[in-house]
Amino acid sequence: MYLKEHIVRVENIKTLQALDAAKIDHKVIAVFMTCEGIPLQACDVSAIINSYDALGCKKAPSKKARALINAKQLGEEDESLPCPAAY
C-alpha cells in the first residue's frame, strides 16, 4: 500500500506543487492557502512539498499500514478521550 494514495486532500497538495513549480515564494503560497481556509506557514508549505514526494518512493507493508489504520480507528472510537474544542 502506498501512503500517497490515501491522503485525503491530495488536490491541496497538487495546488501547492503547481504554485511551487511556478516559482512562487512559499510565503505567498502560505498566504494564498490561508485565504482558502487552510492555515499554513511558509515552513509548512516547504515541508509538505518535500514530504509528499518522499511518500511515493517506498511501499509500506500492508501489515504496517493496517496497524496505522487500526490505531487511528481506536482513537476515534474511544469514549474516554476528551472531545476536541469546536470552533
Phi and psi in radians as a Rosetta constraint file:
Dihedral C 1 N 2 CA 2 C 2 CIRCULARHARMONIC -1.643 0.35
Dihedral N 2 CA 2 C 2 N 3 CIRCULARHARMONIC 2.175 0.35
Dihedral C 2 N 3 CA 3 C 3 CIRCULARHARMONIC -1.077 0.35
Dihedral N 3 CA 3 C 3 N 4 CIRCULARHARMONIC -0.543 0.35
Dihedral C 3 N 4 CA 4 C 4 CIRCULARHARMONIC -1.007 0.35
Dihedral N 4 CA 4 C 4 N 5 CIRCULARHARMONIC -0.535 0.35
Dihedral C 4 N 5 CA 5 C 5 CIRCULARHARMONIC -1.305 0.35
Dihedral N 5 CA 5 C 5 N 6 CIRCULARHARMONIC -0.180 0.35
Dihedral C 5 N 6 CA 6 C 6 CIRCULARHARMONIC -2.027 0.35
Dihedral N 6 CA 6 C 6 N 7 CIRCULARHARMONIC 0.226 0.35
Dihedral C 6 N 7 CA 7 C 7 CIRCULARHARMONIC -1.330 0.35
Dihedral N 7 CA 7 C 7 N 8 CIRCULARHARMONIC 2.268 0.35
Dihedral C 7 N 8 CA 8 C 8 CIRCULARHARMONIC -1.157 0.35
Dihedral N 8 CA 8 C 8 N 9 CIRCULARHARMONIC -0.833 0.35
Dihedral C 8 N 9 CA 9 C 9 CIRCULARHARMONIC -1.926 0.35
Dihedral N 9 CA 9 C 9 N 10 CIRCULARHARMONIC 1.050 0.35
Dihedral C 9 N 10 CA 10 C 10 CIRCULARHARMONIC -1.113 0.35
Dihedral N 10 CA 10 C 10 N 11 CIRCULARHARMONIC -0.460 0.35
Dihedral C 10 N 11 CA 11 C 11 CIRCULARHARMONIC -1.130 0.35
Dihedral N 11 CA 11 C 11 N 12 CIRCULARHARMONIC -0.529 0.35
Dihedral C 11 N 12 CA 12 C 12 CIRCULARHARMONIC -1.172 0.35
Dihedral N 12 CA 12 C 12 N 13 CIRCULARHARMONIC -0.659 0.35
Dihedral C 12 N 13 CA 13 C 13 CIRCULARHARMONIC -1.211 0.35
Dihedral N 13 CA 13 C 13 N 14 CIRCULARHARMONIC -0.678 0.35
Dihedral C 13 N 14 CA 14 C 14 CIRCULARHARMONIC -1.085 0.35
Dihedral N 14 CA 14 C 14 N 15 CIRCULARHARMONIC -0.646 0.35
Dihedral C 14 N 15 CA 15 C 15 CIRCULARHARMONIC -1.118 0.35
Dihedral N 15 CA 15 C 15 N 16 CIRCULARHARMONIC -0.788 0.35
Dihedral C 15 N 16 CA 16 C 16 CIRCULARHARMONIC -1.027 0.35
Dihedral N 16 CA 16 C 16 N 17 CIRCULARHARMONIC -0.772 0.35
Dihedral C 16 N 17 CA 17 C 17 CIRCULARHARMONIC -1.126 0.35
Dihedral N 17 CA 17 C 17 N 18 CIRCULARHARMONIC -0.714 0.35
Dihedral C 17 N 18 CA 18 C 18 CIRCULARHARMONIC -1.129 0.35
Dihedral N 18 CA 18 C 18 N 19 CIRCULARHARMONIC -0.751 0.35
Dihedral C 18 N 19 CA 19 C 19 CIRCULARHARMONIC -1.165 0.35
Dihedral N 19 CA 19 C 19 N 20 CIRCULARHARMONIC -0.676 0.35
Dihedral C 19 N 20 CA 20 C 20 CIRCULARHARMONIC -1.135 0.35
Dihedral N 20 CA 20 C 20 N 21 CIRCULARHARMONIC -0.716 0.35
Dihedral C 20 N 21 CA 21 C 21 CIRCULARHARMONIC -1.131 0.35
Dihedral N 21 CA 21 C 21 N 22 CIRCULARHARMONIC -0.475 0.35
Dihedral C 21 N 22 CA 22 C 22 CIRCULARHARMONIC -1.427 0.35
Dihedral N 22 CA 22 C 22 N 23 CIRCULARHARMONIC 0.125 0.35
Dihedral C 22 N 23 CA 23 C 23 CIRCULARHARMONIC 1.125 0.35
Dihedral N 23 CA 23 C 23 N 24 CIRCULARHARMONIC 0.563 0.35
Dihedral C 23 N 24 CA 24 C 24 CIRCULARHARMONIC -1.469 0.35
Dihedral N 24 CA 24 C 24 N 25 CIRCULARHARMONIC 2.359 0.35
Dihedral C 24 N 25 CA 25 C 25 CIRCULARHARMONIC -1.018 0.35
Dihedral N 25 CA 25 C 25 N 26 CIRCULARHARMONIC 2.479 0.35
Dihedral C 25 N 26 CA 26 C 26 CIRCULARHARMONIC -1.128 0.35
Dihedral N 26 CA 26 C 26 N 27 CIRCULARHARMONIC -0.450 0.35
Dihedral C 26 N 27 CA 27 C 27 CIRCULARHARMONIC -1.158 0.35
Dihedral N 27 CA 27 C 27 N 28 CIRCULARHARMONIC -0.697 0.35
Dihedral C 27 N 28 CA 28 C 28 CIRCULARHARMONIC -1.200 0.35
Dihedral N 28 CA 28 C 28 N 29 CIRCULARHARMONIC -0.716 0.35
Dihedral C 28 N 29 CA 29 C 29 CIRCULARHARMONIC -1.077 0.35
Dihedral N 29 CA 29 C 29 N 30 CIRCULARHARMONIC -0.728 0.35
Dihedral C 29 N 30 CA 30 C 30 CIRCULARHARMONIC -1.086 0.35
Dihedral N 30 CA 30 C 30 N 31 CIRCULARHARMONIC -0.738 0.35
Dihedral C 30 N 31 CA 31 C 31 CIRCULARHARMONIC -1.125 0.35
Dihedral N 31 CA 31 C 31 N 32 CIRCULARHARMONIC -0.759 0.35
Dihedral C 31 N 32 CA 32 C 32 CIRCULARHARMONIC -1.028 0.35
Dihedral N 32 CA 32 C 32 N 33 CIRCULARHARMONIC -0.837 0.35
Dihedral C 32 N 33 CA 33 C 33 CIRCULARHARMONIC -1.164 0.35
Dihedral N 33 CA 33 C 33 N 34 CIRCULARHARMONIC -0.623 0.35
Dihedral C 33 N 34 CA 34 C 34 CIRCULARHARMONIC -1.118 0.35
Dihedral N 34 CA 34 C 34 N 35 CIRCULARHARMONIC -0.704 0.35
Dihedral C 34 N 35 CA 35 C 35 CIRCULARHARMONIC -1.127 0.35
Dihedral N 35 CA 35 C 35 N 36 CIRCULARHARMONIC -0.468 0.35
Dihedral C 35 N 36 CA 36 C 36 CIRCULARHARMONIC -1.483 0.35
Dihedral N 36 CA 36 C 36 N 37 CIRCULARHARMONIC 0.053 0.35
Dihedral C 36 N 37 CA 37 C 37 CIRCULARHARMONIC 1.650 0.35
Dihedral N 37 CA 37 C 37 N 38 CIRCULARHARMONIC 0.198 0.35
Dihedral C 37 N 38 CA 38 C 38 CIRCULARHARMONIC -2.087 0.35
Dihedral N 38 CA 38 C 38 N 39 CIRCULARHARMONIC 1.617 0.35
Dihedral C 38 N 39 CA 39 C 39 CIRCULARHARMONIC -1.158 0.35
Dihedral N 39 CA 39 C 39 N 40 CIRCULARHARMONIC 2.054 0.35
Dihedral C 39 N 40 CA 40 C 40 CIRCULARHARMONIC -2.369 0.35
Dihedral N 40 CA 40 C 40 N 41 CIRCULARHARMONIC 2.672 0.35
Dihedral C 40 N 41 CA 41 C 41 CIRCULARHARMONIC -1.843 0.35
Dihedral N 41 CA 41 C 41 N 42 CIRCULARHARMONIC 2.875 0.35
Dihedral C 41 N 42 CA 42 C 42 CIRCULARHARMONIC -1.017 0.35
Dihedral N 42 CA 42 C 42 N 43 CIRCULARHARMONIC -0.676 0.35
Dihedral C 42 N 43 CA 43 C 43 CIRCULARHARMONIC -1.160 0.35
Dihedral N 43 CA 43 C 43 N 44 CIRCULARHARMONIC -0.553 0.35
Dihedral C 43 N 44 CA 44 C 44 CIRCULARHARMONIC -1.144 0.35
Dihedral N 44 CA 44 C 44 N 45 CIRCULARHARMONIC -0.745 0.35
Dihedral C 44 N 45 CA 45 C 45 CIRCULARHARMONIC -1.043 0.35
Dihedral N 45 CA 45 C 45 N 46 CIRCULARHARMONIC -0.828 0.35
Dihedral C 45 N 46 CA 46 C 46 CIRCULARHARMONIC -1.054 0.35
Dihedral N 46 CA 46 C 46 N 47 CIRCULARHARMONIC -0.791 0.35
Dihedral C 46 N 47 CA 47 C 47 CIRCULARHARMONIC -1.122 0.35
Dihedral N 47 CA 47 C 47 N 48 CIRCULARHARMONIC -0.737 0.35
Dihedral C 47 N 48 CA 48 C 48 CIRCULARHARMONIC -1.129 0.35
Dihedral N 48 CA 48 C 48 N 49 CIRCULARHARMONIC -0.801 0.35
Dihedral C 48 N 49 CA 49 C 49 CIRCULARHARMONIC -1.076 0.35
Dihedral N 49 CA 49 C 49 N 50 CIRCULARHARMONIC -0.785 0.35
Dihedral C 49 N 50 CA 50 C 50 CIRCULARHARMONIC -1.216 0.35
Dihedral N 50 CA 50 C 50 N 51 CIRCULARHARMONIC -0.697 0.35
Dihedral C 50 N 51 CA 51 C 51 CIRCULARHARMONIC -1.266 0.35
Dihedral N 51 CA 51 C 51 N 52 CIRCULARHARMONIC -0.659 0.35
Dihedral C 51 N 52 CA 52 C 52 CIRCULARHARMONIC -1.068 0.35
Dihedral N 52 CA 52 C 52 N 53 CIRCULARHARMONIC -0.731 0.35
Dihedral C 52 N 53 CA 53 C 53 CIRCULARHARMONIC -1.115 0.35
Dihedral N 53 CA 53 C 53 N 54 CIRCULARHARMONIC -0.592 0.35
Dihedral C 53 N 54 CA 54 C 54 CIRCULARHARMONIC -1.254 0.35
Dihedral N 54 CA 54 C 54 N 55 CIRCULARHARMONIC -0.410 0.35
Dihedral C 54 N 55 CA 55 C 55 CIRCULARHARMONIC -1.131 0.35
Dihedral N 55 CA 55 C 55 N 56 CIRCULARHARMONIC -0.530 0.35
Dihedral C 55 N 56 CA 56 C 56 CIRCULARHARMONIC -1.563 0.35
Dihedral N 56 CA 56 C 56 N 57 CIRCULARHARMONIC 0.002 0.35
Dihedral C 56 N 57 CA 57 C 57 CIRCULARHARMONIC -1.575 0.35
Dihedral N 57 CA 57 C 57 N 58 CIRCULARHARMONIC -0.255 0.35
Dihedral C 57 N 58 CA 58 C 58 CIRCULARHARMONIC -2.447 0.35
Dihedral N 58 CA 58 C 58 N 59 CIRCULARHARMONIC 2.324 0.35
Dihedral C 58 N 59 CA 59 C 59 CIRCULARHARMONIC -1.447 0.35
Dihedral N 59 CA 59 C 59 N 60 CIRCULARHARMONIC 2.290 0.35
Dihedral C 59 N 60 CA 60 C 60 CIRCULARHARMONIC -1.486 0.35
Dihedral N 60 CA 60 C 60 N 61 CIRCULARHARMONIC 2.374 0.35
Dihedral C 60 N 61 CA 61 C 61 CIRCULARHARMONIC -1.045 0.35
Dihedral N 61 CA 61 C 61 N 62 CIRCULARHARMONIC 2.466 0.35
Dihedral C 61 N 62 CA 62 C 62 CIRCULARHARMONIC -0.987 0.35
Dihedral N 62 CA 62 C 62 N 63 CIRCULARHARMONIC -0.630 0.35
Dihedral C 62 N 63 CA 63 C 63 CIRCULARHARMONIC -1.088 0.35
Dihedral N 63 CA 63 C 63 N 64 CIRCULARHARMONIC -0.749 0.35
Dihedral C 63 N 64 CA 64 C 64 CIRCULARHARMONIC -1.226 0.35
Dihedral N 64 CA 64 C 64 N 65 CIRCULARHARMONIC -0.727 0.35
Dihedral C 64 N 65 CA 65 C 65 CIRCULARHARMONIC -1.097 0.35
Dihedral N 65 CA 65 C 65 N 66 CIRCULARHARMONIC -0.730 0.35
Dihedral C 65 N 66 CA 66 C 66 CIRCULARHARMONIC -1.111 0.35
Dihedral N 66 CA 66 C 66 N 67 CIRCULARHARMONIC -0.683 0.35
Dihedral C 66 N 67 CA 67 C 67 CIRCULARHARMONIC -1.098 0.35
Dihedral N 67 CA 67 C 67 N 68 CIRCULARHARMONIC -0.704 0.35
Dihedral C 67 N 68 CA 68 C 68 CIRCULARHARMONIC -1.113 0.35
Dihedral N 68 CA 68 C 68 N 69 CIRCULARHARMONIC -0.755 0.35
Dihedral C 68 N 69 CA 69 C 69 CIRCULARHARMONIC -1.138 0.35
Dihedral N 69 CA 69 C 69 N 70 CIRCULARHARMONIC -0.768 0.35
Dihedral C 69 N 70 CA 70 C 70 CIRCULARHARMONIC -1.095 0.35
Dihedral N 70 CA 70 C 70 N 71 CIRCULARHARMONIC -0.704 0.35
Dihedral C 70 N 71 CA 71 C 71 CIRCULARHARMONIC -1.094 0.35
Dihedral N 71 CA 71 C 71 N 72 CIRCULARHARMONIC -0.708 0.35
Dihedral C 71 N 72 CA 72 C 72 CIRCULARHARMONIC -1.136 0.35
Dihedral N 72 CA 72 C 72 N 73 CIRCULARHARMONIC -0.741 0.35
Dihedral C 72 N 73 CA 73 C 73 CIRCULARHARMONIC -1.143 0.35
Dihedral N 73 CA 73 C 73 N 74 CIRCULARHARMONIC -0.638 0.35
Dihedral C 73 N 74 CA 74 C 74 CIRCULARHARMONIC -1.059 0.35
Dihedral N 74 CA 74 C 74 N 75 CIRCULARHARMONIC -0.740 0.35
Dihedral C 74 N 75 CA 75 C 75 CIRCULARHARMONIC -1.142 0.35
Dihedral N 75 CA 75 C 75 N 76 CIRCULARHARMONIC -0.633 0.35
Dihedral C 75 N 76 CA 76 C 76 CIRCULARHARMONIC -1.244 0.35
Dihedral N 76 CA 76 C 76 N 77 CIRCULARHARMONIC -0.542 0.35
Dihedral C 76 N 77 CA 77 C 77 CIRCULARHARMONIC -1.614 0.35
Dihedral N 77 CA 77 C 77 N 78 CIRCULARHARMONIC -0.108 0.35
Dihedral C 77 N 78 CA 78 C 78 CIRCULARHARMONIC -1.405 0.35
Dihedral N 78 CA 78 C 78 N 79 CIRCULARHARMONIC 1.940 0.35
Dihedral C 78 N 79 CA 79 C 79 CIRCULARHARMONIC -1.260 0.35
Dihedral N 79 CA 79 C 79 N 80 CIRCULARHARMONIC -0.313 0.35
Dihedral C 79 N 80 CA 80 C 80 CIRCULARHARMONIC -1.390 0.35
Dihedral N 80 CA 80 C 80 N 81 CIRCULARHARMONIC -0.281 0.35
Dihedral C 80 N 81 CA 81 C 81 CIRCULARHARMONIC -1.326 0.35
Dihedral N 81 CA 81 C 81 N 82 CIRCULARHARMONIC 2.461 0.35
Dihedral C 81 N 82 CA 82 C 82 CIRCULARHARMONIC -1.183 0.35
Dihedral N 82 CA 82 C 82 N 83 CIRCULARHARMONIC 2.567 0.35
Dihedral C 82 N 83 CA 83 C 83 CIRCULARHARMONIC -1.308 0.35
Dihedral N 83 CA 83 C 83 N 84 CIRCULARHARMONIC 2.382 0.35
Dihedral C 83 N 84 CA 84 C 84 CIRCULARHARMONIC -1.144 0.35
Dihedral N 84 CA 84 C 84 N 85 CIRCULARHARMONIC 2.649 0.35
Dihedral C 84 N 85 CA 85 C 85 CIRCULARHARMONIC -1.060 0.35
Dihedral N 85 CA 85 C 85 N 86 CIRCULARHARMONIC 2.373 0.35
Dihedral C 85 N 86 CA 86 C 86 CIRCULARHARMONIC -1.555 0.35
Dihedral N 86 CA 86 C 86 N 87 CIRCULARHARMONIC 2.466 0.35
